[in-house]
Amino acid sequence: MKNLLAGLVAVGLACGASLAAQSAQSAQPKATQAAPAAARPAATPATAYKVPRTADGHPDFQGVWSNNSVTPMQRPPQWKDKDSLTDAEVNELKGLFAQAVSQGGDAEFGNILQIALNIKSSGKYDQRSYDPSTGNYNQFWMVDRDWDNRTSLIVDPPNGQMPALSAAALARRNGTGRGGRGGGAPAVVVEGSESGPRGRADGPEDRPLSERCISYGAPRVSTGYNSYLQIVQAPEAVTVIQEMIHDARIVPMDGRPHLPQTVRQLHGDPRGHWEGDTLVVETTNFINGFQGSTPNVKVTERFTRPSKDYVNWALTVDDPDQWVQPWTFVVRLKHVDEQIYEYACHEGNRSMVGILAGARADEAKAAAAAAKK
């Protein structure tokens, strides 16, 4: 594996395996047993593959799985009515990206497929840093990405877009709604943005949990940057380990009920069960929510194994307080014969003195400027 950030300022050891581009056939996710009919992707052709099983007879999902696809969450506007690409179209976009992006230039963390489309339409590309004040990693540190024929991860709604916001969400956004987050749960800033507003810095607790090397939230579905999962199974529980800040979700499989709604957890309260050969994980009781939801969201994950090298990970997001309907997206996890290493994230903690001192210096500068007026 590549040590993505060894010797650099940023966080962790990456298990960035160089992965081959997927064929058109392997790019079509297989439908999960309990997914809504409208959410079911096109099924792969039948094969002689037999799912390996654990000692208790259930499908074996154990191992390390990568999530490095370039497929975006939502369908790009150029493909409004197009849910799949031909092999020729995929190869064209892949080639355009490779030609326009220098390995010695700043790393590309964004929507690679959209970048390739923009290169095609404009004929050029300016490889700028997302953090121009301090610079960024070079592209050669990034893991090789997987290309397939899908135009979006979202399979329901069929247009590949998130549903419209609910009336309650629109009211909150316009400042006319009550109780901004629903359920009375306190907000915790999980992931910050170097390119966005700095936010409060009165004390360490004001800074994002990711900046403080605590958590990026779960389930984490971001790609291309320490985007690996390890699954460990037992009859009583399944554990899903995220490489990013080494979060481990322990999912009870014994039928116990969810915690009371008054008990909220950063990664929610997961409960698992089997539907045939599909592992189903239902999570509620979030503190923050998931993918922009309120804390009252229910996230239902469905894991199926259509082949030796892939697990289809379908996630349905149900939050009437945020969207007018549930929506589903499918992540294709690819098996890797390597390990997840310790995510040794310390720089946010070590730099906290500088972060807070910088905020005090900015405040003093602003106060001096105000005094001159």
C-alpha positions as a Markdown table, in Angstrom:
| # | Residue | x | y | z |
|---|---|---|---|---|
| 1 | Met | 0.0 | 0.0 | 0.0 |
| 2 | Lys | 1.0 | 3.6 | -0.5 |
| 3 | Asn | 1.8 | 5.5 | 2.6 |
| 4 | Leu | -0.3 | 8.5 | 1.4 |
| 5 | Leu | 0.8 | 11.0 | 3.9 |
| 6 | Ala | 4.2 | 9.7 | 5.2 |
| 7 | Gly | 6.5 | 12.5 | 6.2 |
| 8 | Leu | 4.0 | 15.1 | 5.3 |
| 9 | Val | 1.9 | 17.4 | 7.4 |
| 10 | Ala | -1.4 | 15.7 | 6.8 |
| 11 | Val | -3.0 | 12.8 | 8.6 |
| 12 | Gly | -2.6 | 9.1 | 8.6 |
| 13 | Leu | -1.2 | 6.2 | 6.8 |
| 14 | Ala | -3.2 | 5.4 | 3.7 |
| 15 | Cys | -3.7 | 2.0 | 2.3 |
| 16 | Gly | -3.9 | 3.3 | -1.2 |
| 17 | Ala | -3.7 | 0.3 | -3.4 |
| 18 | Ser | -3.4 | 0.8 | -7.2 |
| 19 | Leu | -6.6 | -0.6 | -8.6 |
| 20 | Ala | -7.4 | -1.5 | -12.2 |
| 21 | Ala | -10.2 | 0.1 | -14.2 |
| 22 | Gln | -13.4 | -1.8 | -14.0 |
| 23 | Ser | -15.1 | -3.2 | -17.1 |
| 24 | Ala | -18.6 | -2.3 | -18.2 |
| 25 | Gln | -19.9 | -5.6 | -16.9 |
| 26 | Ser | -18.5 | -5.3 | -13.5 |
| 27 | Ala | -19.7 | -1.7 | -13.2 |
| 28 | Gln | -23.3 | -2.6 | -13.0 |
| 29 | Pro | -24.3 | -3.0 | -9.3 |
| 30 | Lys | -26.4 | -6.0 | -8.4 |
| 31 | Ala | -29.8 | -5.3 | -6.8 |
| 32 | Thr | -30.0 | -5.9 | -3.0 |
| 33 | Gln | -32.8 | -8.0 | -1.7 |
| 34 | Ala | -34.6 | -5.4 | 0.3 |
| 35 | Ala | -34.0 | -2.3 | -1.9 |
| 36 | Pro | -37.1 | -0.5 | -3.2 |
| 37 | Ala | -37.9 | -1.5 | -6.8 |
| 38 | Ala | -37.1 | 2.0 | -8.1 |
| 39 | Ala | -33.7 | 1.9 | -6.3 |
| 40 | Arg | -32.5 | -1.4 | -7.9 |
| 41 | Pro | -29.5 | -1.0 | -10.2 |
| 42 | Ala | -29.2 | -3.2 | -13.3 |
| 43 | Ala | -28.2 | -6.7 | -12.2 |
| 44 | Thr | -25.0 | -8.3 | -13.3 |
| 45 | Pro | -25.3 | -11.4 | -15.6 |
| 46 | Ala | -25.7 | -14.6 | -13.7 |
| 47 | Thr | -22.4 | -16.4 | -12.9 |
| 48 | Ala | -21.3 | -19.6 | -11.2 |
| 49 | Tyr | -19.9 | -17.6 | -8.3 |
| 50 | Lys | -20.8 | -19.0 | -4.9 |
| 51 | Val | -20.6 | -16.7 | -1.9 |
| 52 | Pro | -18.3 | -18.0 | 0.8 |
| 53 | Arg | -19.9 | -18.5 | 4.1 |
| 54 | Thr | -18.9 | -18.2 | 7.8 |
| 55 | Ala | -19.3 | -21.0 | 10.3 |
| 56 | Asp | -22.9 | -19.9 | 11.1 |
| 57 | Gly | -23.9 | -20.2 | 7.4 |
| 58 | His | -24.1 | -16.5 | 6.5 |
| 59 | Pro | -22.3 | -14.9 | 3.5 |
| 60 | Asp | -18.7 | -14.0 | 4.4 |
| 61 | Phe | -17.9 | -10.3 | 3.9 |
| 62 | Gln | -14.8 | -10.3 | 6.0 |
| 63 | Gly | -11.7 | -8.6 | 4.6 |
| 64 | Val | -10.4 | -5.2 | 3.5 |
| 65 | Trp | -12.4 | -3.3 | 0.9 |
| 66 | Ser | -11.6 | -0.1 | -1.0 |
| 67 | Asn | -13.9 | 2.7 | -2.0 |
| 68 | Asn | -12.0 | 4.6 | -4.8 |
| 69 | Ser | -14.5 | 5.0 | -7.5 |
| 70 | Val | -14.7 | 8.3 | -9.5 |
| 71 | Thr | -18.5 | 7.9 | -9.8 |
| 72 | Pro | -20.0 | 11.0 | -8.2 |
| 73 | Met | -22.9 | 10.9 | -5.7 |
| 74 | Gln | -25.2 | 13.0 | -8.0 |
| 75 | Arg | -25.4 | 12.8 | -11.8 |
| 76 | Pro | -23.5 | 15.6 | -13.6 |
| 77 | Pro | -25.8 | 18.0 | -15.5 |
| 78 | Gln | -24.3 | 17.0 | -18.8 |
| 79 | Trp | -25.9 | 13.6 | -18.4 |
| 80 | Lys | -29.3 | 14.6 | -17.2 |
| 81 | Asp | -31.1 | 11.6 | -18.8 |
| 82 | Lys | -28.2 | 9.2 | -19.0 |
| 83 | Asp | -27.6 | 6.6 | -16.3 |
| 84 | Ser | -24.6 | 4.7 | -17.8 |
| 85 | Leu | -21.7 | 5.3 | -20.2 |
| 86 | Thr | -20.2 | 3.2 | -23.0 |
| 87 | Asp | -16.7 | 1.8 | -22.6 |
| 88 | Ala | -15.5 | 4.3 | -25.2 |
| 89 | Glu | -16.9 | 7.2 | -23.2 |
| 90 | Val | -15.3 | 6.0 | -20.0 |
| 91 | Asn | -11.9 | 5.6 | -21.8 |
| 92 | Glu | -12.2 | 9.0 | -23.3 |
| 93 | Leu | -12.8 | 10.8 | -20.0 |
| 94 | Lys | -10.2 | 8.7 | -18.3 |
| 95 | Gly | -7.6 | 9.7 | -20.9 |
| 96 | Leu | -8.6 | 13.4 | -20.7 |
| 97 | Phe | -8.1 | 13.5 | -17.0 |
| 98 | Ala | -4.7 | 11.7 | -17.2 |
| 99 | Gln | -3.5 | 14.1 | -19.9 |
| 100 | Ala | -4.6 | 17.3 | -18.2 |
| 101 | Val | -3.7 | 16.5 | -14.5 |
| 102 | Ser | 0.0 | 16.5 | -13.7 |
| 103 | Gln | 1.3 | 14.1 | -11.1 |
| 104 | Gly | 3.5 | 16.8 | -9.8 |
| 105 | Gly | 0.6 | 19.3 | -9.4 |
| 106 | Asp | -1.7 | 19.7 | -6.5 |
| 107 | Ala | -3.8 | 16.6 | -5.5 |
| 108 | Glu | -7.3 | 16.3 | -6.8 |
| 109 | Phe | -9.8 | 15.6 | -4.0 |
| 110 | Gly | -12.9 | 16.7 | -5.9 |
| 111 | Asn | -15.3 | 15.2 | -8.4 |
| 112 | Ile | -12.9 | 13.6 | -10.9 |
| 113 | Leu | -15.6 | 12.7 | -13.3 |
| 114 | Gln | -16.9 | 16.2 | -13.4 |
| 115 | Ile | -13.3 | 17.5 | -13.8 |
| 116 | Ala | -12.9 | 15.2 | -16.9 |
| 117 | Leu | -16.2 | 16.4 | -18.3 |
| 118 | Asn | -15.2 | 20.1 | -17.8 |
| 119 | Ile | -11.9 | 19.3 | -19.6 |
| 120 | Lys | -13.8 | 17.8 | -22.5 |
| 121 | Ser | -16.1 | 20.9 | -22.8 |
| 122 | Ser | -13.4 | 23.6 | -22.3 |
| 123 | Gly | -10.4 | 21.9 | -23.7 |
| 124 | Lys | -8.2 | 23.0 | -20.8 |
| 125 | Tyr | -7.8 | 22.6 | -17.0 |
| 126 | Asp | -6.2 | 24.7 | -14.4 |
| 127 | Gln | -4.9 | 22.4 | -11.6 |
| 128 | Arg | -5.2 | 24.7 | -8.6 |
| 129 | Ser | -4.9 | 23.9 | -5.0 |
| 130 | Tyr | -8.1 | 23.8 | -2.9 |
| 131 | Asp | -5.9 | 25.5 | -0.2 |
| 132 | Pro | -3.9 | 28.2 | -2.0 |
| 133 | Ser | -2.7 | 29.8 | 1.3 |
| 134 | Thr | -0.6 | 26.8 | 2.3 |
| 135 | Gly | -0.6 | 24.5 | -0.7 |
| 136 | Asn | -1.5 | 20.9 | -1.0 |
| 137 | Tyr | -0.2 | 17.4 | -1.5 |
| 138 | Asn | 1.0 | 16.5 | -5.0 |
| 139 | Gln | -1.3 | 14.3 | -7.2 |
| 140 | Phe | 1.3 | 11.4 | -7.2 |
| 141 | Trp | 0.5 | 10.8 | -3.5 |
| 142 | Met | -3.1 | 10.0 | -4.3 |
| 143 | Val | -4.4 | 6.5 | -4.9 |
| 144 | Asp | -5.3 | 5.3 | -8.4 |
| 145 | Arg | -9.0 | 5.7 | -8.9 |
| 146 | Asp | -11.5 | 3.2 | -10.3 |
| 147 | Trp | -13.5 | 4.1 | -13.4 |
| 148 | Asp | -16.8 | 2.4 | -14.2 |
| 149 | Asn | -19.8 | 3.0 | -16.4 |
| 150 | Arg | -22.2 | 4.6 | -13.9 |
| 151 | Thr | -23.0 | 8.3 | -14.0 |
| 152 | Ser | -24.1 | 8.6 | -10.4 |
| 153 | Leu | -24.0 | 6.6 | -7.2 |
| 154 | Ile | -27.7 | 7.6 | -6.5 |
| 155 | Val | -30.0 | 5.0 | -8.1 |
| 156 | Asp | -33.2 | 6.3 | -6.5 |
| 157 | Pro | -34.6 | 8.8 | -7.5 |
| 158 | Pro | -33.9 | 7.5 | -11.0 |
| 159 | Asn | -32.7 | 10.9 | -12.1 |
| 160 | Gly | -29.5 | 10.4 | -10.0 |
| 161 | Gln | -30.2 | 13.5 | -7.9 |
| 162 | Met | -31.0 | 14.0 | -4.2 |
| 163 | Pro | -34.7 | 14.6 | -3.6 |
| 164 | Ala | -36.2 | 18.0 | -3.1 |
| 165 | Leu | -35.9 | 19.5 | 0.3 |
| 166 | Ser | -39.0 | 19.2 | 2.6 |
| 167 | Ala | -41.0 | 22.2 | 3.7 |
| 168 | Ala | -39.4 | 21.9 | 7.1 |
| 169 | Ala | -35.9 | 22.0 | 5.6 |
| 170 | Leu | -36.7 | 24.9 | 3.4 |
| 171 | Ala | -38.1 | 26.8 | 6.4 |
| 172 | Arg | -34.9 | 26.1 | 8.4 |
| 173 | Arg | -32.8 | 27.3 | 5.6 |
| 174 | Asn | -34.8 | 30.5 | 5.3 |
| 175 | Gly | -34.7 | 31.1 | 9.0 |
| 176 | Thr | -38.4 | 30.7 | 9.5 |
| 177 | Gly | -38.5 | 27.2 | 10.8 |
| 178 | Arg | -38.5 | 26.0 | 14.4 |
| 179 | Gly | -35.7 | 24.1 | 16.2 |
| 180 | Gly | -33.1 | 24.0 | 13.4 |
| 181 | Arg | -32.0 | 20.4 | 13.7 |
| 182 | Gly | -34.9 | 18.4 | 14.9 |
| 183 | Gly | -35.1 | 16.2 | 18.0 |
| 184 | Gly | -33.4 | 18.8 | 20.2 |
| 185 | Ala | -30.0 | 17.1 | 19.6 |
| 186 | Pro | -26.9 | 19.3 | 20.1 |
| 187 | Ala | -24.8 | 19.9 | 17.0 |
| 188 | Val | -21.2 | 18.7 | 16.8 |
| 189 | Val | -18.9 | 20.0 | 14.0 |
| 190 | Val | -17.5 | 16.8 | 12.6 |
| 191 | Glu | -15.7 | 17.8 | 9.4 |
| 192 | Gly | -14.3 | 21.3 | 8.6 |
| 193 | Ser | -13.2 | 22.9 | 5.4 |
| 194 | Glu | -9.9 | 24.6 | 4.8 |
| 195 | Ser | -11.4 | 26.5 | 1.9 |
| 196 | Gly | -14.5 | 27.6 | 3.7 |
| 197 | Pro | -15.3 | 29.9 | 6.6 |
| 198 | Arg | -13.0 | 29.3 | 9.5 |
| 199 | Gly | -15.7 | 29.1 | 12.1 |
| 200 | Arg | -15.4 | 29.7 | 15.8 |
| 201 | Ala | -12.1 | 29.1 | 17.7 |
| 202 | Asp | -12.8 | 30.3 | 21.2 |
| 203 | Gly | -11.5 | 26.9 | 22.5 |
| 204 | Pro | -10.5 | 23.4 | 21.2 |
| 205 | Glu | -14.2 | 22.3 | 21.5 |
| 206 | Asp | -15.2 | 24.7 | 18.8 |
| 207 | Arg | -13.0 | 23.1 | 16.2 |
| 208 | Pro | -14.2 | 20.2 | 14.0 |
| 209 | Leu | -13.7 | 16.7 | 15.3 |
| 210 | Ser | -11.8 | 15.8 | 12.1 |
| 211 | Glu | -9.4 | 18.7 | 12.7 |
| 212 | Arg | -8.9 | 17.4 | 16.2 |
| 213 | Cys | -8.2 | 13.9 | 14.9 |
| 214 | Ile | -11.3 | 12.4 | 16.6 |
| 215 | Ser | -13.7 | 11.4 | 13.9 |
| 216 | Tyr | -15.0 | 12.0 | 10.4 |
| 217 | Gly | -18.4 | 10.5 | 11.2 |
| 218 | Ala | -19.9 | 7.2 | 10.1 |
| 219 | Pro | -20.7 | 5.6 | 7.9 |
| 220 | Arg | -18.0 | 7.4 | 5.9 |
| 221 | Val | -18.5 | 7.1 | 2.1 |
| 222 | Ser | -15.9 | 9.6 | 0.8 |
| 223 | Thr | -13.6 | 8.2 | -1.8 |
| 224 | Gly | -9.9 | 8.3 | -2.8 |
| 225 | Tyr | -8.4 | 9.4 | 0.6 |
| 226 | Asn | -7.9 | 6.6 | 3.1 |
| 227 | Ser | -11.2 | 5.2 | 1.8 |
| 228 | Tyr | -10.9 | 1.7 | 3.1 |
| 229 | Leu | -13.2 | -0.5 | 5.2 |
| 230 | Gln | -12.5 | -3.7 | 7.1 |
| 231 | Ile | -15.4 | -6.0 | 8.0 |
| 232 | Val | -15.2 | -8.5 | 10.8 |
| 233 | Gln | -18.1 | -10.9 | 11.5 |
| 234 | Ala | -19.3 | -13.0 | 14.4 |
| 235 | Pro | -22.7 | -14.5 | 15.1 |
| 236 | Glu | -23.5 | -11.8 | 17.7 |
| 237 | Ala | -22.0 | -8.7 | 16.0 |
| 238 | Val | -20.5 | -7.4 | 12.9 |
| 239 | Thr | -17.8 | -4.7 | 13.1 |
| 240 | Val | -17.1 | -2.2 | 10.3 |
| 241 | Ile | -13.8 | -0.5 | 10.7 |
| 242 | Gln | -13.1 | 2.8 | 8.8 |
| 243 | Glu | -9.4 | 3.5 | 8.1 |
| 244 | Met | -10.1 | 7.3 | 8.4 |
| 245 | Ile | -9.4 | 8.1 | 12.0 |
| 246 | His | -9.8 | 4.3 | 12.7 |
| 247 | Asp | -13.5 | 4.5 | 13.7 |
| 248 | Ala | -15.1 | 1.1 | 14.4 |
| 249 | Arg | -18.8 | 0.6 | 14.3 |
| 250 | Ile | -19.9 | -2.5 | 16.3 |
| 251 | Val | -23.3 | -3.7 | 15.0 |
| 252 | Pro | -25.3 | -6.0 | 17.3 |
| 253 | Met | -27.0 | -8.9 | 15.4 |
| 254 | Asp | -28.9 | -10.3 | 18.4 |
| 255 | Gly | -32.3 | -8.5 | 17.8 |
| 256 | Arg | -32.0 | -6.0 | 20.6 |
| 257 | Pro | -34.1 | -2.8 | 20.1 |
| 258 | His | -32.7 | 0.6 | 19.4 |
| 259 | Leu | -31.7 | 2.9 | 22.2 |
| 260 | Pro | -34.4 | 5.5 | 23.3 |
| 261 | Gln | -34.5 | 8.5 | 21.1 |
| 262 | Thr | -33.1 | 10.6 | 23.9 |
| 263 | Val | -29.8 | 8.8 | 23.7 |
| 264 | Arg | -27.8 | 10.1 | 20.8 |
| 265 | Gln | -24.4 | 8.9 | 19.5 |
| 266 | Leu | -21.9 | 10.4 | 17.1 |
| 267 | His | -22.1 | 7.4 | 14.8 |
| 268 | Gly | -25.7 | 6.6 | 15.6 |
| 269 | Asp | -27.1 | 3.4 | 17.1 |
| 270 | Pro | -26.7 | 0.6 | 14.5 |
| 271 | Arg | -28.7 | -2.7 | 14.6 |
| 272 | Gly | -28.1 | -5.5 | 12.1 |
| 273 | His | -30.0 | -8.5 | 10.8 |
| 274 | Trp | -30.0 | -10.8 | 7.8 |
| 275 | Glu | -32.4 | -10.8 | 4.9 |
| 276 | Gly | -31.5 | -14.0 | 3.0 |
| 277 | Asp | -27.9 | -13.4 | 1.9 |
| 278 | Thr | -28.1 | -9.6 | 2.5 |
| 279 | Leu | -26.6 | -8.1 | 5.6 |
| 280 | Val | -28.8 | -5.2 | 6.7 |
| 281 | Val | -27.7 | -2.5 | 9.1 |
| 282 | Glu | -30.2 | 0.1 | 10.3 |
| 283 | Thr | -28.8 | 3.1 | 12.1 |
| 284 | Thr | -30.8 | 5.8 | 14.1 |
| 285 | Asn | -30.2 | 8.1 | 17.0 |
| 286 | Phe | -27.5 | 10.3 | 15.4 |
| 287 | Ile | -26.2 | 13.4 | 17.0 |
| 288 | Asn | -25.4 | 15.1 | 13.7 |
| 289 | Gly | -27.1 | 13.1 | 11.0 |
| 290 | Phe | -25.7 | 11.8 | 7.7 |
| 291 | Gln | -25.1 | 13.4 | 4.3 |
| 292 | Gly | -26.8 | 16.7 | 5.3 |
| 293 | Ser | -29.7 | 15.2 | 7.1 |
| 294 | Thr | -31.1 | 16.0 | 10.5 |
| 295 | Pro | -30.3 | 13.8 | 13.5 |
| 296 | Asn | -33.6 | 12.0 | 13.1 |
| 297 | Val | -32.5 | 10.3 | 9.9 |
| 298 | Lys | -32.7 | 6.5 | 9.5 |
| 299 | Val | -29.8 | 5.0 | 7.4 |
| 300 | Thr | -30.3 | 1.5 | 6.1 |
| 301 | Glu | -27.3 | -0.2 | 4.7 |
| 302 | Arg | -27.5 | -3.4 | 2.6 |
| 303 | Phe | -24.4 | -5.4 | 1.9 |
| 304 | Thr | -24.4 | -8.1 | -0.9 |
| 305 | Arg | -21.5 | -10.0 | -2.5 |
| 306 | Pro | -22.1 | -10.6 | -6.2 |
| 307 | Ser | -18.5 | -11.7 | -6.9 |
| 308 | Lys | -15.2 | -12.6 | -5.3 |
| 309 | Asp | -13.8 | -9.1 | -5.7 |
| 310 | Tyr | -16.8 | -6.9 | -5.0 |
| 311 | Val | -19.3 | -6.0 | -2.3 |
| 312 | Asn | -22.3 | -3.9 | -3.2 |
| 313 | Trp | -23.0 | -1.4 | -0.4 |
| 314 | Ala | -26.4 | 0.1 | -0.9 |
| 315 | Leu | -27.4 | 2.9 | 1.5 |
| 316 | Thr | -31.0 | 4.3 | 1.9 |
| 317 | Val | -31.4 | 7.7 | 3.6 |
| 318 | Asp | -34.8 | 8.3 | 5.1 |
| 319 | Asp | -35.4 | 11.7 | 6.8 |
| 320 | Pro | -38.8 | 13.4 | 6.2 |
| 321 | Asp | -37.5 | 16.4 | 8.1 |
| 322 | Gln | -35.0 | 17.0 | 5.3 |
| 323 | Trp | -36.2 | 15.5 | 2.1 |
| 324 | Val | -39.6 | 14.8 | 0.5 |
| 325 | Gln | -38.7 | 11.1 | 0.0 |
| 326 | Pro | -36.0 | 8.6 | 0.9 |
| 327 | Trp | -33.1 | 8.2 | -1.5 |
| 328 | Thr | -30.7 | 5.4 | -2.2 |
| 329 | Phe | -27.1 | 5.2 | -3.5 |
| 330 | Val | -24.8 | 2.2 | -4.2 |
| 331 | Val | -21.1 | 2.1 | -3.4 |
| 332 | Arg | -19.0 | -0.7 | -5.0 |
| 333 | Leu | -16.4 | -1.9 | -2.6 |
| 334 | Lys | -13.4 | -3.7 | -4.1 |
| 335 | His | -11.5 | -6.3 | -2.3 |
| 336 | Val | -7.8 | -5.7 | -1.6 |
| 337 | Asp | -5.3 | -8.2 | -0.2 |
| 338 | Glu | -3.7 | -5.7 | 2.1 |
| 339 | Gln | -4.1 | -4.3 | 5.6 |
| 340 | Ile | -5.5 | -1.2 | 7.1 |
| 341 | Tyr | -2.8 | 0.6 | 9.0 |
| 342 | Glu | -3.0 | 2.9 | 12.0 |
| 343 | Tyr | -4.3 | 6.3 | 11.1 |
| 344 | Ala | -1.8 | 8.3 | 13.1 |
| 345 | Cys | -3.5 | 11.6 | 13.1 |
| 346 | His | -1.9 | 14.1 | 15.5 |
| 347 | Glu | -1.2 | 17.4 | 13.7 |
| 348 | Gly | -4.6 | 19.0 | 14.6 |
| 349 | Asn | -3.9 | 18.3 | 18.3 |
| 350 | Arg | -0.3 | 19.5 | 18.1 |
| 351 | Ser | -1.3 | 22.6 | 16.2 |
| 352 | Met | -4.2 | 23.6 | 18.4 |
| 353 | Val | -2.1 | 26.2 | 20.2 |
| 354 | Gly | -1.3 | 27.8 | 16.8 |
| 355 | Ile | -4.9 | 27.6 | 15.7 |
| 356 | Leu | -6.2 | 29.3 | 18.8 |
| 357 | Ala | -3.4 | 31.8 | 18.8 |
| 358 | Gly | -4.1 | 32.7 | 15.2 |
| 359 | Ala | -7.7 | 33.3 | 16.1 |
| 360 | Arg | -6.7 | 35.6 | 18.9 |
| 361 | Ala | -4.4 | 37.5 | 16.6 |
| 362 | Asp | -7.2 | 38.0 | 14.0 |
| 363 | Glu | -9.5 | 39.3 | 16.8 |
| 364 | Ala | -6.9 | 41.7 | 18.0 |
| 365 | Lys | -6.3 | 42.9 | 14.4 |
| 366 | Ala | -10.1 | 43.4 | 13.9 |
| 367 | Ala | -10.4 | 45.2 | 17.1 |
| 368 | Ala | -7.6 | 47.6 | 16.3 |
| 369 | Ala | -9.1 | 48.3 | 12.9 |
| 370 | Ala | -12.5 | 49.0 | 14.5 |
| 371 | Ala | -10.9 | 51.4 | 17.0 |
| 372 | Lys | -9.5 | 53.5 | 14.2 |
| 373 | Lys | -12.9 | 54.1 | 12.7 |
